[in-house]
Amino acid sequence: MSLGYAQKLSNKQDVGAVGMPEFFDPPYILQHKVTYSFLLSSVTELQFYAFGLPPLWRSLGGATCYNCTEGKRELAGSIGVSDLCISLKPLEINPENIKGWLLVALQSKHLVAFTGAGISTSCGIPDFRGPKGIWTLQRQGKGIPDASLPFDRAMPSLTHMALVELEKAGILKFIISQNVDGLHIRSGIPREKLAELHGNSFREVCPSCGVEYVRDFEVETIGLKKTPRRCSDEKCKSRLRDSVLDWEDELPSKEMNLAEKQCEMADTVLCLGTSLQITPACDLPLKALRSGGKVVIVNLQGLEELRWNESYYVILLVMFDALCRLWVVFTSLCGCFLYHNVCFSLERLFLLNNLQQTPKDKQASLVIHGLVDEVMSGVMNYLSLRIPPFVRVDLFQIVFTRCNRLSDKRFMKWRLRVTSIHGQNAPLPFIKSVEVSFPGRPELKVATLNKQPFLLKRETIAKRSLCIMLKMNLSQGCGCAYTTIDFPVDFEAPITDINHGKDAVIQKLRETAIRDNYCGQLSLVEIRSLSQPKGEIAAFAVTTNICAYSSVPAYFQAKSHQDSRRHSRAMDYGYYAVFLAAIEVNDDGNMPNPAEC
């Protein structure tokens, strides 16, 4: 979270549990948990052929069996620690049915992510309740920790960008965030697929017309107070307000209602980097369990039991692995004519990924203790999805105005100012200083503008054109030191309006930065003429950061192989991957040979 945000909050004596210890699952446990959880979510509402599965599933320590068609609960073996629902129905062998059910399963899943401060700690933003959290240090009488970079320059983490790719792939339907750092919006998550329960330090809202403004600087206030800026709608012009909540502020009903609706619709709620301490937000994930229907939780016990009884979990995974191995052997020996149909009904799955114990651990289907970035990296590798690079593009404008000297028309008085696109008086945090020079005009003195407003005033001969070169020195946290602009001026030529389209320019700059693997590229967005005073406003876009992410964590790395993607999954994940791969149907409509997967 923002250190400035923590300082702006009103004083509160009781901020809940702080100094929460962090626990790490051993690498082999972490790998199994990630693979296991996404295997289960991958076969939601999926029918597949599996010879001998019913008795083997009973050996997992007991399973509660549902008949999905009749909605009746039947006992399938002794009841163990976990409840896994299996429905057995007669099956007509039809490979196209398998392919169709696979498509239905992938299209019908409704994954919702619930994120907290833990997904932003790798961005250089401290959390609140961890061993080195802001409130933990305050309770210990220590000062607020120093930030590793300016808050406005924080870049999305691997987890942020993984969520972007999951959303683009249609897997992730919605994100509910308790963070105010604005990194979900900055990473590329559509606003309509995001609920920011506690607000956004970079977002202002018009209380009259509801228009939102996302800034490249941190808004000065919190607590839904008025800011110095006004709505840009000429018919409105109301004073804007910040969107960040203080302690006593109620959660915004628009965001909360949308979050509740999404959790009730979710078949999977993935909690990332949150201690689930702040109410009522922390209760939202549980709505997936309370929304009716057949609710099945793969319960691997709470944190405390798991720490002293970890062997039980290992045994469960080993048995599951053995099941998959036996399945492969049986299918390769017996062919497809003896298969049963098994439908996994995992209509509500609640997953937690956190380093700290949370009040909801015992109600979660699976608790993974590890760094969120590493876990999400494993997930993306398992799904064969590439984590997109993050490219930040910032905008600014040059305002150039001029007028003739009253006493001598041969001279032109002009002003050049580098400003924010959010207004001439708005902060421009990514530019540290501006150096102005005049190539080919040695008689004109070079100027250095070291602070805002970046303003230069000069007088030159009116009939002689100028070429002004600006060197923009960028601030700490930018990926390049500076960028340069050639700004030609012809006092006698008319000004022509130009508009290349902001979105198109930004997209092209991002593609160029990814292709060339560096930042600092600059492009003109638009030129608008001014009548009073006479002049022009030129808007520019510049790439200031690029960051690539690896989707293969250390504990998931495997030897490179030249076979197909399906074979690569089998190499990385053993028979779990074979189990999934074998439900695929070849292009010719035939079942693949599991022994060749």
C-alpha positions in Angstrom: 0.0 0.0 0.0 1.0 3.6 -0.3 3.1 5.0 2.5 1.4 8.3 1.9 -2.0 6.6 2.2 -1.1 5.1 5.6 0.0 8.6 6.8 -3.2 10.2 5.6 -5.5 7.8 7.4 -7.1 9.2 10.6 -5.8 7.9 13.9 -7.1 4.5 14.9 -5.9 2.7 18.0 -7.1 -0.8 17.2 -6.2 -1.8 13.6 -6.6 -5.5 14.3 -4.0 -8.3 14.2 -0.5 -7.1 13.1 2.9 -8.7 13.0 1.4 -11.9 11.5 4.0 -14.6 11.0 4.6 -15.8 7.4 4.7 -19.5 6.5 6.1 -21.1 3.4 5.0 -24.4 2.0 8.0 -26.6 1.0 8.5 -26.5 -2.8 7.2 -30.0 -3.4 4.1 -29.2 -1.4 3.6 -25.9 -3.2 3.9 -27.6 -6.6 1.4 -30.3 -5.7 -1.1 -27.8 -4.3 -1.0 -25.6 -7.4 -1.3 -28.6 -9.8 -4.0 -30.2 -7.7 -6.1 -27.1 -7.3 -6.1 -26.3 -11.0 -6.6 -29.9 -12.0 -9.8 -29.9 -10.0 -11.0 -26.6 -11.3 -10.2 -27.7 -14.9 -12.5 -30.7 -14.7 -15.5 -28.7 -13.2 -18.7 -30.0 -14.7 -16.7 -32.2 -17.1 -17.6 -35.7 -18.2 -14.7 -38.0 -19.0 -13.9 -41.7 -19.5 -12.2 -43.4 -16.6 -12.1 -47.1 -16.1 -12.1 -48.2 -12.5 -12.3 -44.7 -11.0 -15.3 -45.2 -8.5 -13.6 -47.7 -6.2 -10.3 -45.9 -6.4 -11.9 -42.6 -5.5 -13.4 -44.2 -2.4 -9.9 -45.1 -1.3 -9.0 -41.4 -0.9 -10.3 -41.5 2.6 -14.0 -41.2 1.8 -16.0 -39.1 -0.6 -19.5 -37.6 -0.5 -21.3 -38.5 -3.7 -23.9 -36.3 -5.4 -26.2 -37.3 -8.2 -26.0 -34.2 -10.4 -29.1 -35.0 -12.4 -31.4 -35.8 -9.4 -29.8 -33.5 -6.8 -29.7 -36.3 -4.3 -26.9 -36.9 -1.8 -25.7 -40.5 -1.6 -23.0 -42.0 0.6 -20.0 -43.3 -1.4 -17.8 -45.0 1.2 -16.8 -43.8 4.6 -16.7 -40.0 5.2 -13.1 -38.8 5.5 -11.6 -35.4 5.9 -12.5 -34.2 2.4 -15.8 -34.0 0.6 -15.4 -34.8 -3.1 -18.5 -35.2 -5.2 -18.8 -37.8 -7.9 -21.8 -38.6 -10.0 -22.0 -42.0 -11.9 -24.3 -42.2 -14.9 -24.5 -44.6 -17.8 -22.4 -43.4 -20.7 -22.8 -43.6 -24.5 -19.3 -43.8 -25.9 -19.1 -40.7 -28.1 -15.8 -38.8 -28.4 -17.7 -35.7 -29.6 -19.6 -35.6 -26.3 -16.2 -35.4 -24.5 -15.0 -32.6 -26.7 -18.3 -30.8 -26.3 -18.3 -31.2 -22.5 -14.7 -29.9 -22.4 -15.7 -26.7 -24.3 -18.7 -26.3 -22.0 -16.5 -26.7 -18.9 -14.0 -24.1 -20.1 -16.8 -21.6 -21.0 -18.9 -22.1 -17.9 -16.3 -21.5 -15.2 -16.6 -18.3 -13.3 -13.3 -17.5 -11.6 -13.2 -14.4 -9.3 -10.0 -13.1 -7.8 -9.9 -11.4 -4.4 -6.7 -9.5 -3.9 -4.9 -7.8 -1.0 -1.7 -6.0 -0.2 0.4 -9.2 -0.6 0.2 -9.1 -4.4 1.9 -5.6 -4.4 4.8 -6.2 -1.9 7.1 -7.4 -4.8 6.3 -4.0 -6.4 8.1 -2.2 -3.6 4.9 -1.3 -1.7 4.9 -2.6 1.9 1.9 -4.4 3.3 0.2 -3.6 6.6 0.1 -6.6 8.8 3.2 -8.7 7.9 6.4 -8.9 10.0 7.6 -5.6 8.3 4.2 -4.2 7.6 3.4 -0.5 8.2 1.0 -1.1 11.1 3.3 -3.7 12.6 6.2 -1.3 12.7 4.0 1.5 14.1 2.8 -0.7 17.0 6.5 -1.5 17.7 7.2 2.3 18.0 9.2 2.3 14.7 8.7 4.7 11.9 7.1 4.0 8.5 9.5 2.2 6.3 11.2 3.9 3.4 9.7 3.1 0.0 12.0 1.6 -2.6 10.6 3.9 -5.3 8.0 6.6 -5.6 4.4 5.3 -5.2 3.3 6.7 -8.6 6.2 4.7 -10.3 5.2 1.3 -8.9 4.8 -1.3 -11.6 2.4 -4.2 -11.6 3.8 -7.5 -10.2 3.8 -10.8 -12.0 0.6 -11.6 -10.3 -1.1 -8.5 -11.6 0.0 -9.3 -15.2 -1.0 -13.0 -14.8 -4.5 -11.9 -13.9 -4.6 -9.7 -17.0 -3.8 -12.7 -19.2 -6.3 -14.9 -17.4 -8.9 -12.2 -18.0 -8.0 -11.9 -21.7 -8.2 -15.7 -22.0 -11.7 -15.6 -20.6 -10.8 -17.6 -17.5 -10.9 -14.8 -15.0 -14.3 -13.1 -14.9 -13.8 -10.4 -12.2 -11.4 -9.0 -9.6 -12.3 -7.7 -6.2 -9.4 -5.7 -4.7 -8.8 -4.2 -1.3 -5.8 -2.3 -2.5 -5.7 1.4 -3.2 -2.5 1.3 -5.3 -4.3 1.4 -8.7 -2.1 -1.4 -10.1 -5.0 -3.5 -11.4 -6.1 -0.6 -13.6 -2.6 0.2 -14.6 -1.9 -3.4 -15.6 -4.8 -3.4 -18.0 -7.8 -4.9 -16.2 -11.0 -3.4 -17.7 -12.7 -1.1 -15.2 -16.0 -2.9 -15.6 -14.3 -6.1 -14.4 -12.9 -4.6 -11.2 -14.3 -3.6 -7.9 -11.9 -1.5 -5.8 -13.6 -1.7 -2.4 -11.3 0.8 -0.6 -10.8 3.1 -3.5 -7.9 4.1 -5.7 -5.2 6.6 -4.8 -5.0 7.7 -8.4 -8.7 8.0 -9.1 -10.9 11.1 -8.8 -14.7 11.0 -9.1 -17.2 13.6 -10.0 -20.0 13.5 -7.4 -22.5 15.1 -9.8 -22.2 13.1 -13.0 -20.2 10.1 -11.8 -17.3 10.5 -14.3 -14.1 8.9 -13.1 -10.6 10.3 -13.8 -7.5 8.1 -13.4 -4.4 10.2 -12.8 -0.7 9.5 -13.2 -0.1 11.2 -9.8 -1.3 10.4 -6.3 -4.4 12.4 -5.4 -3.7 14.7 -2.5 -6.5 13.7 -0.1 -8.3 10.6 1.2 -11.7 10.3 2.8 -13.8 11.2 -0.2 -12.8 14.9 0.1 -12.8 17.6 -2.5 -9.7 17.9 -4.7 -8.3 21.0 -6.5 -9.6 19.9 -9.9 -13.1 20.1 -11.5 -15.1 17.9 -13.8 -14.0 18.5 -17.5 -17.7 18.3 -18.7 -18.6 21.9 -19.6 -22.1 21.3 -18.4 -21.0 20.1 -15.0 -17.7 21.6 -13.7 -18.3 20.2 -10.2 -15.4 19.9 -7.8 -14.0 16.3 -8.0 -13.5 14.1 -4.9 -10.9 11.5 -4.1 -12.1 7.9 -4.0 -10.1 6.4 -1.1 -11.9 5.5 2.1 -10.8 6.5 5.6 -11.5 4.3 8.6 -15.0 5.4 9.3 -16.2 5.6 5.6 -18.6 3.0 4.4 -17.7 0.8 1.5 -19.1 2.3 -1.8 -22.4 0.6 -2.5 -21.7 0.4 -6.3 -18.5 -1.5 -5.8 -19.8 -3.7 -2.9 -23.0 -4.7 -4.7 -21.0 -5.7 -7.8 -18.5 -7.7 -5.7 -21.3 -9.5 -3.8 -23.0 -10.4 -7.1 -19.8 -11.8 -8.6 -19.0 -13.8 -5.5 -22.4 -15.4 -5.6 -21.9 -16.3 -9.2 -18.4 -17.6 -8.7 -17.6 -21.3 -8.9 -14.0 -20.4 -7.8 -12.9 -17.6 -5.6 -9.1 -17.2 -5.6 -7.8 -15.1 -2.6 -4.4 -13.7 -3.2 -2.2 -11.9 -0.8 -4.8 -10.9 1.8 -5.0 -11.6 5.5 -8.8 -11.4 5.3 -9.0 -9.2 8.5 -11.1 -6.2 7.4 -14.8 -6.6 7.5 -17.1 -6.7 5.7 -14.8 -7.2 2.7 -13.3 -10.3 4.2 -16.6 -12.1 4.2 -17.2 -11.7 0.4 -15.3 -14.9 -0.7 -17.6 -17.0 1.6 -20.6 -16.0 -0.5 -19.5 -18.5 -3.0 -20.1 -21.1 -0.4 -23.5 -19.8 0.7 -25.1 -19.2 -2.7 -27.0 -22.5 -2.9 -26.7 -25.5 -5.2 -24.2 -28.3 -4.7 -21.3 -26.9 -2.8 -18.2 -29.1 -2.7 -15.0 -28.1 -0.9 -11.8 -30.1 -1.2 -10.9 -29.6 2.4 -7.2 -30.1 3.2 -7.8 -28.9 6.8 -6.9 -25.6 8.4 -3.5 -24.1 8.8 -2.8 -25.3 12.4 -3.8 -28.9 11.7 -1.9 -29.0 8.5 1.3 -27.9 10.1 1.4 -30.9 12.5 -0.4 -33.3 10.1 1.2 -32.5 6.8 1.8 -36.1 6.3 -1.9 -36.7 5.7 -1.8 -34.1 2.9 1.2 -35.8 1.3 -0.5 -39.2 1.5 -3.6 -37.7 -0.1 -1.5 -36.4 -3.0 0.4 -39.6 -3.4 -2.8 -41.6 -3.5 -4.2 -39.2 -6.1 -1.0 -39.6 -8.2 -1.3 -43.4 -7.9 -4.9 -43.2 -9.1 -3.8 -41.3 -12.2 -1.0 -43.8 -12.8 -3.5 -46.7 -12.5 -5.9 -45.0 -14.8 -3.3 -44.6 -17.5 -2.4 -48.3 -17.2 -6.0 -49.5 -17.3 -6.9 -47.3 -20.3 -3.9 -48.4 -22.3 -4.7 -52.1 -21.7 -8.4 -52.2 -21.9 -9.3 -49.6 -24.5 -12.3 -47.4 -24.3 -15.2 -49.9 -24.1 -15.2 -50.4 -20.4 -15.3 -46.8 -19.3 -17.5 -45.3 -16.7 -18.6 -41.7 -16.8 -17.6 -39.5 -13.9 -18.8 -35.9 -13.5 -17.0 -33.8 -10.9 -19.3 -31.3 -9.4 -17.1 -28.6 -8.0 -19.7 -25.8 -8.3 -18.2 -23.8 -5.5 -14.4 -23.9 -4.9 -12.8 -21.5 -2.4 -8.9 -21.2 -2.7 -6.6 -19.2 -0.5 -3.0 -18.2 -1.3 -1.3 -16.3 1.5 1.8 -16.2 3.7 -0.2 -15.5 6.8 -2.8 -17.4 8.7 -6.3 -16.0 8.0 -9.6 -16.3 9.8 -11.0 -18.2 6.8 -8.4 -20.9 6.5 -10.6 -23.6 7.9 -13.4 -22.7 5.4 -11.1 -22.8 2.4 -10.9 -25.7 0.0 -7.1 -25.3 -0.2 -4.6 -23.1 1.6 -1.3 -22.4 -0.2 1.5 -20.8 1.8 3.9 -19.2 -0.6 4.9 -16.1 -2.4 1.9 -15.1 -4.6 4.1 -14.4 -7.6 5.7 -17.8 -7.5 2.3 -19.5 -7.2 0.8 -17.6 -10.0 3.9 -18.2 -12.1 3.3 -22.0 -11.6 -0.4 -21.6 -12.5 0.4 -19.8 -15.7 3.0 -22.4 -16.7 0.6 -25.2 -16.0 -2.1 -23.5 -18.2 0.5 -22.9 -20.9 -0.4 -19.2 -20.8 2.3 -16.5 -21.3 2.5 -13.6 -18.8 2.4 -10.4 -20.9 5.1 -7.8 -20.3 4.1 -4.5 -18.7 4.7 -1.4 -20.7 3.9 2.0 -19.1 3.1 4.9 -21.4 2.9 8.4 -19.8 1.5 11.5 -21.4 2.3 15.2 -21.2 1.7 18.3 -23.2 3.6 21.3 -24.5 1.7 24.6 -24.4 3.2 27.2 -26.7 1.7 30.7 -26.9 2.9 33.9 -28.6 2.1 37.5 -29.2 3.8 40.4 -30.9 5.7 43.0 -28.9 3.5 46.0 -28.7 6.4 48.5 -29.2 8.0 46.6 -32.1 6.1 44.2 -34.3 9.4 42.7 -35.6 9.8 40.7 -32.3 7.6 37.9 -31.0 7.2 37.3 -27.3 6.5 33.6 -26.6 6.0 31.2 -23.7 6.7 27.5 -23.7 5.4 25.3 -20.8 5.6 21.6 -20.2 2.5 20.5 -18.3 0.4 17.5 -17.3 -2.4 16.4 -19.6 -4.6 16.5 -16.5 -4.3 20.3 -16.3 -1.7 22.9 -16.3 -1.6 23.0 -12.5 -1.6 19.3 -12.0 1.5 17.5 -10.8 3.8 16.0 -13.4 5.7 13.5 -11.3 7.6 11.5 -14.0 9.5 14.5 -15.3 12.4 15.7 -13.1 13.7 18.6 -15.2 13.6 20.0 -18.8 16.6 21.3 -20.8 15.7 23.6 -23.6 18.2 24.4 -26.4 18.0 26.0 -29.9 20.0 24.1 -32.6 21.4 26.4 -35.2 20.7 29.5 -33.1 23.9 30.0 -30.9 22.7 33.4 -29.9 19.9 31.9 -28.0 20.8 30.9 -24.5 20.2 27.3 -23.3 17.8 27.0 -20.4 17.3 24.4 -17.7 13.9 24.1 -15.9 14.5 22.3 -12.7 11.0 22.3 -11.1 7.3 22.8 -11.9 6.0 24.9 -13.6 8.4 24.0 -16.4 8.0 27.5 -18.0 10.3 29.4 -20.4 9.7 32.9 -21.7 11.7 34.4 -24.6 11.6 37.1 -27.3 12.8 36.3 -30.8 12.6 37.8 -34.3 9.1 37.2 -35.6 10.0 36.3 -39.2 12.6 33.8 -38.3 11.4 30.2 -37.5 12.7 28.3 -34.5 13.7 24.7 -33.8 13.4 24.1 -30.1 14.9 20.9 -28.7 13.6 19.7 -25.3 15.5 17.1 -23.3 13.1 15.7 -20.7 15.0 14.2 -17.8 12.8 11.5 -16.2 12.3 10.9 -12.5 13.4 8.0 -10.3 11.6 4.8 -11.2 11.4 5.4 -14.9 13.2 2.8 -17.1 15.2 5.4 -19.0 17.0 8.6 -18.1 15.6 11.0 -20.6 13.8 11.5 -23.9 14.1 14.3 -26.4 11.7 16.3 -28.6 12.2 18.5 -31.6 9.6 21.2 -31.4 9.6 23.3 -34.6 8.0 26.8 -34.5 7.0 28.9 -37.6 5.4 32.2 -36.4 4.0 33.0 -39.9 2.5 29.6 -40.8 -1.0 28.7 -39.7 -1.4 25.9 -37.1 -3.1 22.8 -38.3 -5.0 20.6 -35.9 -3.8 16.9 -35.8 -5.2 14.0 -33.9 -3.6 10.5 -34.2 -5.9 9.0 -31.5 -4.5 8.4 -28.0 -5.4 4.7 -27.8 -3.8 4.0 -31.2 -0.6 5.8 -30.3 -0.3 4.1 -26.9 -0.9 0.7 -28.4 1.8 1.3 -31.1 4.3 2.5 -28.6 3.7 -0.6 -26.4 4.2 -2.9 -29.4 7.4 -1.0 -30.3 8.8 -1.2 -26.8 8.1 -4.9 -26.6 9.7 -5.5 -30.0 12.8 -3.4 -29.3 12.9 -4.3 -25.6 13.6 -0.8 -24.4 11.7 2.3 -23.4 12.0 6.0 -24.1 10.2 6.0 -27.5 8.1 9.1 -28.0 5.2 9.9 -30.3 2.9 12.8 -31.0 -0.7 12.3 -30.0 -2.4 15.5 -31.1 -2.0 19.2 -31.8 -4.7 21.7 -31.0 -4.6 25.4 -32.0 -5.4 28.1 -29.5 -7.0 31.4 -30.4 -6.7 33.4 -27.2 -3.8 33.7 -26.6 -2.6 32.5 -30.0 -0.7 29.3 -30.0 -0.9 25.6 -29.8 -1.1 22.6 -27.4 0.9 19.5 -28.5 0.3 16.3 -26.5 2.9 13.5 -26.5 3.1 9.9 -25.3 6.4 8.4 -24.1 7.2 4.8 -22.9 8.7 5.1 -19.5 8.9 1.5 -18.3 8.9 -2.0 -19.7 9.0 -5.1 -17.6 9.0 -8.8 -18.7 7.9 -11.7 -16.4 8.9 -15.3 -16.4 6.1 -17.9 -16.1 8.3 -20.7 -15.0 9.2 -20.6 -11.3 12.3 -22.4 -10.1 10.4 -25.3 -8.6 8.4 -25.9 -11.8 11.3 -25.9 -14.2 11.8 -29.0 -16.2 14.2 -30.1 -18.9 13.4 -28.7 -22.3 11.6 -31.1 -24.6 10.8 -31.0 -28.3 7.5 -32.7 -28.1 4.1 -31.2 -28.1 2.6 -29.0 -25.4 0.7 -31.9 -24.0 3.9 -33.9 -23.7 5.6 -30.9 -22.0 2.8 -30.8 -19.4 3.3 -34.5 -18.7 7.1 -33.9 -18.2 6.4 -31.0 -15.7 3.5 -32.4 -13.8 3.7 -36.2 -14.1 0.5 -38.2 -14.3 -1.6 -35.2 -13.3 -1.0 -33.8 -16.8 -1.6 -37.2 -18.4 -4.9 -37.4 -16.6 -6.0 -34.1 -18.1 -4.4 -34.6 -21.5 -6.2 -37.9 -22.1 -9.6 -36.3 -22.0 -8.7 -34.4 -25.1 -10.0 -35.6 -28.4 -7.8 -35.8 -31.5 -8.8 -33.8 -34.6 -9.9 -37.0 -36.3 -12.5 -37.6 -33.5 -10.5 -40.5 -31.9 -9.5 -40.8 -28.3 -5.7 -40.4 -27.8 -3.7 -43.3 -26.6 -2.9 -42.4 -22.9 0.3 -44.2 -23.1 1.5 -41.8 -25.8 0.4 -38.6 -23.9 
